[in-house]
Amino acid sequence: MKDNTIRIGGVPEHFNLPIHLAIEQQAFEQRGVAVEWTTFKGGTGQMTEALRNGDIDVCILLTEGIIKAIVDGNPSKIISNYVISPLIWGIHTAADNQLDHHRDIYEKQYAISRYGSGSHLMAIVDANTQEEQLKEEQFTVIRNLDGALESLAQHETDVFYWEKYTTKPYVKSGQLKRIGEFITPWPCFVVAATDAILESQPDNIIRMLRTIHDATDAFMQREDVESLVSQRYGITEENAARWFHRTEWAIHGWVSNKMLKSVVYSLRAAGIVGEDQTIPDLVWKRGE
């Protein structure tokens, strides 16, 4: 690995396919940027921890998760939008669990990948919208999707939030039962980077972002997306089409201040961010 390599991380989901294609096509190298990809099966909570520890430089992760992390002192900044459409969270239980309705979940046991992850934060935000309050003892850390499948099957937990199309094969096979959905009330994915990499390689970060935005723009223009996503991620072309046509990627780095305020408001309303917590700068101010 070169000394100036930018280490990028993300979940093993179809949202990140534009970046994988750019890596395969050597698009980053053509702009003079060396990148190295790391897959994080544990999701946003695992990635914010890696950013904090300096194990990774840049991550594609959930908007609410990185905002919570930065407020809690994670030395990172949001540097761009990535997916500007909301995320559809499937609400799942084991196929043989007697739980059948979204409305009945709020006193049950929740499987979460990590504290501060999307599966954790969205469960709390969802409950708050229904004027319900979840207790800390209702959460069980299962690390990733494989851990959730095992925990739910053994009835150690009852409820698991995960991206709807990623879990659809497990619903179809009968391992999971989807009992509801929750739509994130803001753009779902952003690109975040550590303060250290922003200070040491600002020009390369900008080149990296331009490459990502070009890649997402090209991806949205492709005619073979449905078959490509189906082949690579094991979902049907019909489901790939449904997902693709509900998903919009960013082609520039602009981040709405109103969006940030709305996320902070919702996290405060749900008790995830304290009313007395100071909100630091969340977005990288280029050139400073």
C-alpha positions in Angstrom: 0.0 0.0 0.0 1.3 3.4 -0.9 1.8 6.0 1.8 -0.8 8.3 0.2 -3.4 5.6 -0.3 -6.9 6.5 0.8 -8.5 3.7 2.7 -12.3 3.6 1.8 -14.8 1.4 3.6 -18.4 0.5 3.2 -21.0 -2.2 3.7 -21.3 -5.2 1.3 -24.5 -3.9 -0.3 -25.5 -2.8 -3.8 -25.5 0.9 -2.9 -21.7 0.8 -3.2 -21.5 -0.9 -6.6 -20.7 2.4 -8.4 -17.5 2.7 -6.3 -16.5 -1.0 -6.9 -17.0 -0.4 -10.7 -14.8 2.7 -10.5 -12.1 0.7 -8.7 -12.3 -2.1 -11.3 -12.1 0.4 -14.1 -9.1 2.1 -12.5 -10.9 5.4 -12.5 -9.3 6.6 -9.3 -5.8 5.9 -10.6 -6.7 7.9 -13.7 -7.1 10.9 -11.5 -3.9 10.2 -9.7 -5.5 8.8 -6.5 -4.7 5.4 -4.9 -7.6 3.8 -3.0 -8.0 0.6 -1.1 -11.5 -0.8 -0.3 -12.4 -2.5 3.0 -15.8 -4.2 3.5 -17.5 -3.7 6.9 -20.2 -6.3 7.5 -21.0 -4.7 10.8 -22.4 -1.6 9.2 -22.2 2.0 10.3 -21.4 1.4 14.0 -18.4 -0.6 13.0 -17.3 2.1 10.5 -17.6 5.0 12.9 -15.4 3.0 15.3 -12.8 2.4 12.5 -12.8 6.1 11.7 -12.3 7.0 15.4 -9.4 4.6 15.7 -7.8 5.7 12.5 -8.1 2.2 10.9 -9.8 3.7 7.8 -9.7 7.2 6.2 -13.1 7.4 4.4 -16.4 5.6 4.8 -19.8 5.4 3.0 -22.2 5.2 5.9 -25.6 6.2 7.3 -26.3 9.9 7.7 -27.7 9.6 11.2 -24.9 7.3 12.4 -22.0 9.6 11.4 -23.8 12.7 12.8 -24.3 10.9 16.1 -20.7 9.9 16.1 -19.3 13.4 15.3 -21.5 14.9 18.0 -20.0 12.4 20.4 -16.5 13.5 19.5 -15.5 11.3 16.6 -12.7 13.3 14.8 -14.4 13.1 11.4 -16.4 15.2 9.0 -19.1 14.6 6.4 -17.5 15.4 3.0 -20.3 14.7 0.6 -23.8 13.3 0.1 -23.7 9.8 -1.4 -27.3 8.4 -1.7 -29.8 11.2 -1.5 -33.0 9.1 -1.5 -34.2 7.7 1.8 -33.4 4.2 3.0 -36.2 1.6 3.3 -35.6 -0.4 6.5 -37.3 -3.8 6.6 -38.4 -4.8 10.0 -37.8 -8.5 10.5 -38.4 -11.4 12.8 -37.8 -15.1 12.6 -40.2 -17.0 10.3 -41.6 -19.0 13.3 -41.8 -16.0 15.7 -45.5 -15.3 16.7 -44.8 -11.6 16.2 -46.7 -10.5 13.1 -47.3 -6.8 13.2 -45.1 -3.7 13.2 -47.3 -2.1 15.8 -46.5 -4.9 18.3 -42.7 -4.7 18.4 -42.0 -1.9 20.9 -41.8 -4.1 24.0 -39.8 -6.9 22.2 -36.0 -7.7 22.2 -34.1 -6.0 19.4 -31.1 -7.3 17.5 -28.6 -4.5 16.6 -25.3 -4.7 14.8 -23.7 -2.2 17.3 -24.7 0.7 19.5 -24.8 3.7 17.2 -25.5 1.7 14.1 -28.5 2.2 11.8 -30.2 -0.9 13.2 -30.0 0.7 16.6 -30.7 4.3 15.8 -33.6 3.7 13.4 -35.3 1.4 15.9 -35.3 4.3 18.4 -36.4 6.9 15.9 -39.2 4.6 14.7 -40.4 4.1 18.3 -40.3 7.8 18.9 -42.5 8.5 16.0 -45.1 6.2 17.6 -44.6 7.9 21.0 -42.9 4.8 22.3 -39.7 4.6 24.4 -37.3 1.7 24.0 -35.2 0.7 27.0 -31.5 -0.1 26.8 -32.0 -3.6 28.0 -34.1 -4.3 24.9 -31.0 -4.2 22.7 -28.8 -7.2 22.0 -25.6 -6.7 19.9 -25.3 -9.3 17.2 -22.6 -7.6 15.1 -23.9 -8.2 11.6 -26.6 -9.8 9.4 -25.3 -13.3 10.0 -25.5 -12.7 13.7 -29.0 -11.5 13.4 -30.1 -14.6 11.5 -28.8 -16.8 14.2 -30.1 -14.7 17.1 -33.6 -14.4 15.6 -33.7 -18.1 14.8 -32.8 -19.0 18.4 -35.4 -16.5 19.7 -32.8 -14.6 21.7 -34.2 -11.5 19.9 -37.4 -10.7 18.1 -36.9 -7.7 15.9 -34.2 -6.6 13.4 -34.0 -3.6 11.2 -31.9 -3.9 8.0 -32.1 -2.6 4.5 -35.1 -4.1 2.8 -33.6 -5.4 -0.5 -30.5 -6.8 1.2 -32.6 -9.1 3.4 -35.2 -9.9 0.7 -33.5 -13.2 -0.3 -33.8 -14.4 3.4 -37.4 -13.4 3.5 -38.0 -15.3 0.3 -36.2 -18.4 1.6 -38.2 -18.4 4.8 -35.4 -17.6 7.2 -36.9 -14.2 8.0 -40.4 -12.7 8.1 -40.8 -9.1 7.3 -43.5 -7.5 9.5 -43.1 -3.9 8.6 -41.0 -1.1 7.0 -39.6 2.2 8.2 -38.4 4.8 5.7 -35.5 7.1 6.9 -36.8 10.7 6.9 -33.7 12.0 5.2 -31.0 11.1 2.6 -29.6 7.8 3.7 -25.9 7.7 2.9 -23.1 10.2 3.1 -19.3 10.1 2.6 -17.3 10.9 5.7 -13.6 11.2 6.3 -11.3 11.5 9.3 -9.9 15.0 10.2 -6.4 13.5 9.8 -6.9 12.6 6.1 -8.6 15.9 5.4 -5.6 17.7 6.8 -3.0 15.6 5.2 -4.5 14.9 1.7 -7.2 17.5 0.9 -6.4 17.6 -2.8 -6.6 13.8 -3.1 -9.9 13.7 -1.2 -11.3 16.2 -3.7 -10.1 14.0 -6.6 -11.5 10.9 -4.9 -14.9 12.6 -4.5 -15.0 13.7 -8.2 -14.3 10.1 -9.2 -17.1 8.9 -6.9 -19.5 11.4 -8.3 -18.6 10.6 -11.9 -19.1 6.9 -11.1 -22.5 7.4 -9.5 -23.6 9.5 -12.5 -22.4 6.9 -15.0 -24.1 4.1 -12.9 -27.4 5.9 -13.0 -27.2 6.0 -16.9 -26.4 2.3 -17.4 -29.0 0.2 -19.2 -27.8 -3.1 -17.6 -28.1 -2.1 -13.9 -30.8 -4.6 -13.1 -29.0 -7.6 -14.4 -25.6 -6.4 -13.0 -27.0 -6.0 -9.5 -28.9 -9.3 -9.7 -25.7 -11.2 -10.7 -23.5 -9.5 -8.0 -25.8 -9.4 -5.0 -28.1 -12.4 -5.5 -31.4 -10.7 -5.8 -33.9 -11.0 -8.7 -33.8 -8.6 -11.6 -37.3 -7.5 -10.6 -36.2 -6.6 -7.1 -33.1 -5.0 -8.5 -35.2 -2.8 -10.7 -37.5 -1.8 -7.9 -34.5 -0.9 -5.7 -32.7 1.0 -8.5 -35.7 3.1 -9.4 -36.2 4.2 -5.8 -32.5 5.1 -5.4 -30.8 8.4 -6.3 -27.1 9.0 -5.9 -25.4 12.3 -5.5 -23.4 13.7 -8.3 -22.0 16.6 -6.3 -20.8 17.1 -2.8 -23.3 19.6 -1.5 -24.9 18.8 1.9 -28.0 20.6 3.0 -27.8 22.4 6.3 -31.5 22.0 6.7 -31.1 18.2 6.3 -28.5 18.2 9.0 -30.7 20.2 11.3 -33.6 17.8 10.7 -31.5 14.8 11.6 -30.2 16.4 14.8 -33.7 17.4 15.7 -35.0 13.8 15.2 -32.0 12.4 17.1 -32.7 14.8 20.0 -36.4 14.0 20.0 -35.6 10.3 20.2 -33.1 10.9 23.1 -30.1 9.7 21.0 -28.5 13.1 21.1 -28.7 15.0 24.4 -30.5 18.3 24.5 -27.4 19.8 26.2 -24.9 18.4 23.7 -23.1 21.0 21.6 -23.3 20.3 17.8 -19.9 20.8 16.3 -19.1 21.4 12.7 -20.5 18.4 10.9 -19.3 19.1 7.3 -15.9 19.6 5.9 -15.3 23.2 4.9 -13.0 22.9 1.9 -10.0 25.1 1.7 -9.9 25.8 5.5 
